[in-house]
Amino acid sequence: AVLRQQWRSYFESVDLLITPVATSPAFLHNQQGERWERMLKVNGQDQPHTDSLFWAGYPGVVGLPATAIPIGLSPDGLPVGAQIIGDSFADPLCLQMAQWLETAWCGFQPPPSFA
């Protein structure tokens, strides 16, 4: 209840929050061992695989709408995404912002190997 109230207060002064979807661009899928034992390199340091989706899970904890969008490619040509988080029941606003960003700003760019 406290976390929901904090989000409600936050959205009194802003309409949307844009965050990363993950802590890194797309990565190779590692199916070895238990998920919580797997590591990823983020900014040159090992990080637990389960931490990589912190931002993606953040709005879901309190039931906020979030729309993931592609925003470009990393220097290695891997997809990078962002998510648009809105207040409770602001799903249409999240989708409108995603549509605007795709149309007016970056649009979808397939990775070079899929182009």
VEXBALUM-537879 format. One record per residue (C-alpha): residue number from 1; residue in one letter; chain; x, y, z. Coordinates in nm, 3 decimals. Each point is the difference from the previous one (the first is absolute). Example, Ala and Ser with C-alpha at 12.3 -4.5 7.8 and 13.67 -1.06 7.14 Angstrom:
! VEXBALUM-537879
+-----+---------+--------+---------+---------+---------+
| num | residuo | cadena |    east |   north |      up |
+-----+---------+--------+---------+---------+---------+
|   1 |       A |      A |   1.230 |  -0.450 |   0.780 |
|   2 |       S |      A |   0.137 |   0.344 |  -0.066 |
+-----+---------+--------+---------+---------+---------+
! end
This chain:
! VEXBALUM-537879
+-----+---------+--------+---------+---------+---------+
| num | residuo | cadena |    east |   north |      up |
+-----+---------+--------+---------+---------+---------+
|   1 |       A |      A |   0.000 |   0.000 |   0.000 |
|   2 |       V |      A |   0.286 |   0.238 |   0.080 |
|   3 |       L |      A |   0.170 |  -0.060 |  -0.334 |
|   4 |       R |      A |  -0.326 |   0.062 |  -0.188 |
|   5 |       Q |      A |  -0.049 |   0.328 |   0.186 |
|   6 |       Q |      A |   0.354 |   0.108 |  -0.086 |
|   7 |       W |      A |  -0.067 |  -0.068 |  -0.368 |
|   8 |       R |      A |  -0.332 |   0.186 |   0.021 |
|   9 |       S |      A |   0.183 |   0.299 |   0.144 |
|  10 |       Y |      A |   0.265 |  -0.021 |  -0.272 |
|  11 |       F |      A |  -0.258 |   0.002 |  -0.277 |
|  12 |       E |      A |  -0.166 |   0.312 |   0.142 |
|  13 |       S |      A |   0.285 |   0.204 |  -0.149 |
|  14 |       V |      A |   0.089 |  -0.200 |  -0.314 |
|  15 |       D |      A |  -0.201 |  -0.188 |  -0.260 |
|  16 |       L |      A |   0.246 |  -0.276 |  -0.089 |
|  17 |       L |      A |   0.334 |  -0.148 |   0.101 |
|  18 |       I |      A |   0.239 |  -0.139 |  -0.261 |
|  19 |       T |      A |   0.254 |  -0.256 |   0.123 |
|  20 |       P |      A |   0.221 |  -0.270 |  -0.149 |
|  21 |       V |      A |  -0.160 |  -0.340 |  -0.053 |
|  22 |       A |      A |   0.315 |  -0.181 |   0.108 |
|  23 |       T |      A |   0.345 |   0.079 |   0.137 |
|  24 |       S |      A |   0.168 |  -0.088 |  -0.331 |
|  25 |       P |      A |  -0.074 |  -0.041 |  -0.369 |
|  26 |       A |      A |  -0.117 |  -0.339 |  -0.123 |
|  27 |       F |      A |   0.226 |  -0.283 |   0.115 |
|  28 |       L |      A |   0.063 |  -0.362 |  -0.086 |
|  29 |       H |      A |  -0.238 |  -0.234 |   0.175 |
|  30 |       N |      A |   0.183 |  -0.210 |   0.255 |
|  31 |       Q |      A |  -0.198 |  -0.306 |   0.102 |
|  32 |       Q |      A |   0.276 |  -0.153 |   0.217 |
|  33 |       G |      A |  -0.073 |  -0.039 |   0.372 |
|  34 |       E |      A |  -0.271 |   0.165 |   0.203 |
|  35 |       R |      A |  -0.114 |   0.342 |  -0.113 |
|  36 |       W |      A |   0.112 |   0.174 |   0.321 |
|  37 |       E |      A |   0.351 |  -0.149 |  -0.045 |
|  38 |       R |      A |   0.050 |   0.135 |  -0.354 |
|  39 |       M |      A |   0.204 |   0.317 |  -0.048 |
|  40 |       L |      A |   0.000 |   0.277 |  -0.263 |
|  41 |       K |      A |   0.262 |   0.264 |  -0.072 |
|  42 |       V |      A |  -0.143 |   0.348 |   0.060 |
|  43 |       N |      A |   0.241 |   0.290 |  -0.039 |
|  44 |       G |      A |   0.287 |  -0.249 |   0.018 |
|  45 |       Q |      A |  -0.109 |  -0.158 |   0.328 |
|  46 |       D |      A |  -0.179 |  -0.327 |   0.070 |
|  47 |       Q |      A |  -0.358 |   0.044 |   0.113 |
|  48 |       P |      A |  -0.257 |  -0.268 |   0.091 |
|  49 |       H |      A |  -0.220 |  -0.081 |  -0.300 |
|  50 |       T |      A |  -0.311 |   0.054 |   0.211 |
|  51 |       D |      A |   0.104 |   0.362 |   0.069 |
|  52 |       S |      A |  -0.001 |   0.083 |  -0.371 |
|  53 |       L |      A |  -0.376 |   0.038 |  -0.010 |
|  54 |       F |      A |  -0.035 |   0.218 |   0.308 |
|  55 |       W |      A |  -0.156 |   0.286 |  -0.197 |
|  56 |       A |      A |  -0.240 |  -0.228 |  -0.186 |
|  57 |       G |      A |  -0.139 |  -0.137 |   0.326 |
|  58 |       Y |      A |  -0.014 |   0.328 |   0.185 |
|  59 |       P |      A |  -0.339 |   0.127 |  -0.127 |
|  60 |       G |      A |  -0.159 |  -0.344 |   0.024 |
|  61 |       V |      A |   0.052 |  -0.016 |   0.375 |
|  62 |       V |      A |  -0.273 |   0.261 |   0.047 |
|  63 |       G |      A |  -0.201 |  -0.069 |  -0.316 |
|  64 |       L |      A |   0.103 |   0.302 |  -0.205 |
|  65 |       P |      A |  -0.028 |  -0.012 |  -0.379 |
|  66 |       A |      A |   0.327 |  -0.012 |  -0.193 |
|  67 |       T |      A |   0.063 |  -0.010 |  -0.374 |
|  68 |       A |      A |   0.336 |  -0.122 |  -0.132 |
|  69 |       I |      A |   0.140 |   0.165 |  -0.312 |
|  70 |       P |      A |   0.315 |  -0.041 |  -0.209 |
|  71 |       I |      A |   0.217 |   0.310 |   0.013 |
|  72 |       G |      A |   0.296 |  -0.100 |  -0.211 |
|  73 |       L |      A |   0.303 |  -0.221 |  -0.013 |
|  74 |       S |      A |   0.305 |  -0.030 |   0.223 |
|  75 |       P |      A |   0.349 |   0.060 |  -0.145 |
|  76 |       D |      A |   0.011 |  -0.378 |  -0.057 |
|  77 |       G |      A |  -0.324 |   0.015 |  -0.200 |
|  78 |       L |      A |  -0.218 |  -0.157 |   0.270 |
|  79 |       P |      A |  -0.353 |   0.127 |   0.071 |
|  80 |       V |      A |  -0.047 |   0.244 |   0.288 |
|  81 |       G |      A |  -0.341 |   0.071 |   0.146 |
|  82 |       A |      A |  -0.178 |   0.238 |   0.233 |
|  83 |       Q |      A |  -0.329 |  -0.025 |   0.178 |
|  84 |       I |      A |  -0.263 |   0.263 |   0.054 |
|  85 |       I |      A |  -0.161 |  -0.027 |   0.344 |
|  86 |       G |      A |  -0.327 |   0.172 |   0.081 |
|  87 |       D |      A |  -0.225 |   0.051 |   0.297 |
|  88 |       S |      A |  -0.273 |  -0.254 |   0.074 |
|  89 |       F |      A |  -0.236 |  -0.035 |  -0.296 |
|  90 |       A |      A |   0.216 |   0.226 |  -0.220 |
|  91 |       D |      A |   0.054 |  -0.280 |  -0.253 |
|  92 |       P |      A |  -0.131 |   0.213 |  -0.291 |
|  93 |       L |      A |   0.246 |   0.279 |   0.084 |
|  94 |       C |      A |   0.292 |  -0.246 |   0.005 |
|  95 |       L |      A |  -0.105 |  -0.135 |  -0.340 |
|  96 |       Q |      A |  -0.045 |   0.350 |  -0.145 |
|  97 |       M |      A |   0.351 |   0.095 |   0.110 |
|  98 |       A |      A |   0.140 |  -0.321 |  -0.149 |
|  99 |       Q |      A |  -0.174 |   0.073 |  -0.329 |
| 100 |       W |      A |   0.127 |   0.358 |  -0.002 |
| 101 |       L |      A |   0.358 |  -0.109 |   0.073 |
| 102 |       E |      A |  -0.011 |  -0.259 |  -0.277 |
| 103 |       T |      A |  -0.146 |   0.245 |  -0.250 |
| 104 |       A |      A |   0.186 |   0.319 |   0.090 |
| 105 |       W |      A |   0.327 |  -0.123 |   0.138 |
| 106 |       C |      A |   0.159 |  -0.339 |  -0.045 |
| 107 |       G |      A |  -0.233 |  -0.257 |  -0.152 |
| 108 |       F |      A |   0.088 |  -0.367 |  -0.010 |
| 109 |       Q |      A |   0.345 |  -0.095 |  -0.128 |
| 110 |       P |      A |   0.060 |  -0.372 |  -0.044 |
| 111 |       P |      A |   0.344 |  -0.126 |   0.103 |
| 112 |       P |      A |   0.236 |  -0.010 |  -0.301 |
| 113 |       S |      A |  -0.009 |  -0.379 |  -0.023 |
| 114 |       F |      A |  -0.382 |   0.014 |  -0.035 |
| 115 |       A |      A |  -0.027 |   0.301 |  -0.232 |
+-----+---------+--------+---------+---------+---------+
! end
